[in-house]
């Protein structure tokens, strides 16, 4: 807990960065494969992808961050027995959350995606995808929860290796199931969903087996551990609030998606491709942020608060530089992103307009997301949640008012989205001067 901060973050986040590269490949691959099915497929993906991203955010970064934070704080205080007990409690939470997604986004997929603007073939494609992705969502929840437990011990390498391997498998299977390569059936838009479930099932088996063996220094055990409300609370007080923040983040995207859907399938497809780049920034931020959660948690457990703040600023500014560069490049040269997926003029035009407005604020969004993950290590998520509310009010609320009451076009809507990104990052940055991060002042 005294090593130089920047080399420490770089060393610990290096495996995660490779994971993010693979996850980005998966995201691009899914859209590229579906893009070959036409505009309707991309439009279907546009309304289901934010909900899928929400499940990924909750399982890996939100509730997963709560798991890592609780484990790290227990180990930081030298309480191995508590850490062992937290593993089983994390597993139970994962099962319950997966069941919620099965009901809301799997069984009730048709009314959900109809409410988000899906109609006709677009709605049918979204429902077909959702039945598989959320019906098998338990695989994703278990894999990400087990990975979060292991990251809480300070081991970033094993989860990274497993996620890299299964991510590459997912890309290959997505193409195979979409187009019917070789012995695989041609599932069309449901192909990437099937690949998702299979890949994460493999990851869950590998990571779960590792925890069950006790090799990481803590162990998944089903006997000798009494379920305690206080241990569930230790995870949920961070993860639950963080899930609310994830819901606010994706809720903003869903409201904007619904407003864009009024313009038709081509516009929806174009916005979906533009917003997909924005949502890719979240796992990029998690590449460093997952390290920040554990590092801040350990230092808070040891009451080294100044070092915890220094870790948060260092990691947050590093993410700001990377995501800011991505946003500026996409704003100036949108074809570098959109050109991979569509040649449709209407879809391209909508995606380009979105990137020109939102791209310059991607750095602030990345900063906010990195500090959001760092805040999980403190055990207090009030500031990040408030920042998410502020973003929702500015981006979705302002955009809705502009479109619905003033009759403004997509440019005004996307201007509010851009302002929301700035507010989100700025508010969480200000929180580092609050008593949450300075409890001894």
N, C-alpha and C positions, 0 to 999 in steps of 0.2 A: 504493500500500500504506500510505497515511497518511490517507486520507479518514475522516471521522467514521463510526463503525461502523453505527449505527442507520439513518441515511439511505442508506448504502451497501447494507445488506441490503434495505431497503425498495425501493430503486431496482432492484436486480438481481433481486429475487424477484417484483416486480410482474407481469412476463410469466408467470412460473410460476403465480402465484395465479390468473390468468385460465385457464390450462391446467387447473388443478385444478378450477375451477368447471365447465369443460366435461366433464372426466372424471367428476366427480360426477354431472353430468347424464346421462352415458352409463350409469353404474352404476344410477342411479335408473330411467332409461328401460328398460334391459334387464329389471329386476325388474317394472316397471309393465306392460310388454308381456306378459311371461310370466305375470304375475299374472292377466291376462285369460284365460289358458288353463286356470286352475284350480290347486288345491292341489298336484296331482301335478307340474305344471310347476315350481312354486316349490320343491318338495322336490327335484326333479332338479337344479335350479339350485343348491340349498343344498349339495349334495355336490360339484359340479364347480367352483363359484365359488372356493373356497379354493385349488384347484390352479391355476386360471387366474390368480388373484391372485399366487400364488407365482411363476409365470412372469413376470408383470409386474414384481414386486418384484426378481427376479433380473436381468432384462434392463435395467431402468431404474435402480433404486436400488442394487442389490448389485454385480453385475458392471459395470453402467453406472457406478456410483460409483467402482469400481476403475479404469475407463477414464478418467473425468474427473480422478481424483486423479493418475494417472500422467502424463497430458497436462499438467495444471496444474503439477506439480512439475518436469517437463522444461522447460516454458516459463519457470517462475519462476527456474530456474537458468541460463536463456539458451541452452538446447540445442535449437535448432530441428530439427536432423537427427534427434535422438532422438524428438522429438514426431512427426515424419513417419513414422518407422518404427513407432511405437506404433499408428498408425491401422490399418495392415495387420494387425498382430497382433490388434487388437481385432476386426477383421472375421472373422478365422479363428476366434477364440474364440466369436463369435456364431453362426457356422455350426455348430460342434460342439455348442454348448448347444441349439440348435434341434433338432438331430438326436436328442439325448438325450430331449427332450420328445416328439418324434414317436414314439419307440419306447415310452417309459414311459406316457405319458398319451394317446397317439393309438392306436397299434397295440394296446397292452395295456389299453385303456380299460375293457373289461368286467371283467376280474379286479380292476383297481385300484379301481373305484367299487363293486364288489360288496363288497370288503374294507372300504370306508368306510361300509357300511350300506345300499347301494342294493339294492332288490329289485323284481321285477316291472316295472310301468310306470315307476316312479321310476328304476330302473337303465337301462331302455331309453332314456329321455329324456336321461339324463346321458351315455350312450355316444354317442347321436346328436349331441349338442352337441360332445362332446370330439373326435370324428373330424374335424370341420371346424376347430375352434379350434386344436387342437394339430397337426393335419395341416398346417395353413398357418402354424404358429407362427414359421417363418423370417421372415415379414414383420414380426412384432412385434419379434423379436430384432434384425433389421437396423435398423429404424427407431429403436429405443431406443438401440442402440449408436452409431449415427451421431449422434444427438442428444447423447449423452454426450460424444463427442469434441468437438463444437462447444461444449458448455457448459464443457469443460475449458479452452477458449481464453478464457473470460470472456464469450462471447456467449450470453446467455440469451434474446434476443429472437427470433432466427430459429427455433430449435426450438419456442419457444412458439407462434409464428404458425402453423407447420406443424401442430403438434398440436391447436391450436384449430380450424383449418380441417377437418382430417381427423376430429376428434372430432365436430363438428357433422354431417359426412357420415355418420359411424357411427351417430349417433342416428337420423337419417332412414332409413338403410338397415335398421336393426334393426326398425323398425316395418314398413317395406315388405316385408321378407322374412318377418317373423313372420306377418303377416296377408294378404300377397299383394296389396298395393296396386298398382293400375295394371298395368303390364307385368311386375311382379315375381312370382315364384312364391311360394306360401304354404308356407314351410318349418317353421312352428310353432316349437318350441323351438330348432331349429337356426338360426333367422333371425338372432338376435344374434351367433352365432358367425360366420356368413358375413359380416355387416357388419364385425365385428372384423378379419377377415383382409383384406378389401378396403381398409378405411380405413388400416390400417398398411402395406399394400403401397404405397399412394399416398405415404404419409409417407416410406417407405424410398427410393423413387425420387427424391423431391425432395431430401431431405437427403444422400443418397449422391451425387447429381449435383453438389450444392454443394461437397461435400468433394473430389470428383474434379476440380473446376475450380480448386482451390487458392485460392479467394477468401477463406477464413477465416484465411489466413496459414500454415496447414498443409495438407497434401494427401494424399489417398488415391492411392497409386501402387502398381502391381504389378511394376514393373521397378526395378532398382537398389537394392532393399532385401533384405538377407539376413535370413532368419528366425533369431532368436536366443532361446535358452531364457531368458536373463536378462530380455528384454523381456516375454515371456509371464509370467515370474515377477513382474515389477513390477506388472502388472495383477492377476494372480491372488492375490498375497499380500494384497491388499486385497479384491478382488472375490470370491475364492474363500471367504475366511473370512466375508465379508458374505453370500454365498449360503448358507453354513451357518447364519448367523443368521436369514436369511429362512426357511429350512427349519424352524428351531426355532419361529419365530413362527407359521407356517402349520401346522406339525405340532401345535402346541397347539390350534389351531382344529379341525383334522381329528379329533383324539382326542375333543374335546368333542362334535363333530358325531356321531361314532360312538356316543358314550354317549347323546346325545339321540335318535338314530335308534331306540333301543329303545322309545321312547314312541309311535312311529307317524309316519305321513306328515305329519299336521297339526302335530305338535310340531316335527318336523324343519323344516317350512316356516317356522314361527314363529321358531325359533332362527336359521335361515338369514337371515331379514330383520333380526333384531337384530344378528347378527355382521357382516352386510354393512355396517352403519353403522360398526362398529369398524374394519373393513378400509378404509373410506373415509378414516379418519384417516391411513392410511399415505401416500397421495398428497398429502393436505393437508400432512403433515409434510415431504414431499419438495419441496413448493412453496418452502419456505424452506431445507430441508436440501440440495437440489441446489446452492444458492448457497453454503451453508456448506462443502460438500465442496471446491469450487473455491477459495473464499476462504481456508480453512484450509490447503489444499495449497500455494497460492502463498506464504503467510506462513511455512509450515514450510520451503519451499524456500529462502526468504530468511532463515531462522533468526530470524524475528520471533515468538517463541513466546508472549510475553505478549499480543500483539495477537491471535494465533490463539485463545487461550483466551477473550479478551473477545468475539470474534466468535461463538464457540460458545455462550457464556452468553446473549448478547443474542438470538441467533436461537432458542435453545432455550426461553427464557422466553416469547418472543412466541408460539411454537407452543403452549406450556403453557396460556396464557390462552385462545387460540382453541379448542383441542380440549377444554379443561376446561369451557368454556361450552357447547359442543355436548353433552357428556356429561351435564351437570347438567340441561339442558333436556330431553334425551331421557329421563332418569330420572324427572323430575317429570311430564312430559307425553308419554308414549310414543306417544300417538295422533298427535302431529305427524309421526312417522315411519311407524309401522306402518299408520296409516289410509290411506296412499297405496296400499297394495299388497294388503290382504286385509280381508274382512269375516268371515272364518271365526273363530268364537269361540275354538276351541282353539288355533289358530295365533297369534291375537292375544295370548292369555293367556301362552303360552310366551315370545313375543318381549318382552312387557312385563316379565315377571319377570327376564329376562336383562338388559334395559336398566336396571332398578332396582338391580341388583347391580353391573353392570360400568360403567354410565355415570359414576358419581362418580369413577372412576379413569381416565377417558379423558384427563384432563389429564396425568397421570403417564406414560401410554403415549405421548402426543404429545411430551412432553419427551424421553423416552427415544429415540423414533424420530428426532427432530431432532438430538440429540447423537450418535446412531448415524451419521447421514450426516456430521456434522462430524468424527467420528472417522476416517472414510475419508480425510480430507485429511491425517491424521497418518501414514498408511501402516501403522498398527498397530491391529488389530481384536480384540485379545485380550479387552479389557474388555467391548465390546459382545457378543462371542460368549458370554462367561461369563454376562452378564446374560440372554441368551436361554436358556441352559441352566437358569439359576435359575428363570426364568419357567415353562419347561416342567415342571420338577420340582414347583413349587408348584401351578400351575394344572391341568395335565393329570394329573400324578402324584397330587396331593392329591384332585382330583375323581374320578379313577378309583377310588382307595381308598375314598372316601366312598360312591360309588354301588355298587361291586362287593362290598365287604366289610362295610360298615355298613348297606347298604340305604337310604341317604339319597336324597332326591328332588332335583329340579332346583335347588332353592334352595341346597342345600349345594354342589352342583357349581358353580353360578355364583358363590358366595362365594369359592371357591378361584380361579376365573378372575379375579375382581376383585383378590384378593391378588397374583396373578401379575403383573397390570398394574402394581401399585405397586412390586413388587420390581424389575421390568424398568427402569422409569424411574429409581428411586432408585439402582440399582447403576451405571448409566451416568453419572448425575450425579456420583457419588462419584469416578468415574474421572478427572475433570478435575483432581483433586488428586494424581493419581499421577505417576510419573516419565515415563510416556508423553507427557503433556501438559506436563511440566516437565523437559525433558532437560538443562537447564543447572544445575538445582538440586543 
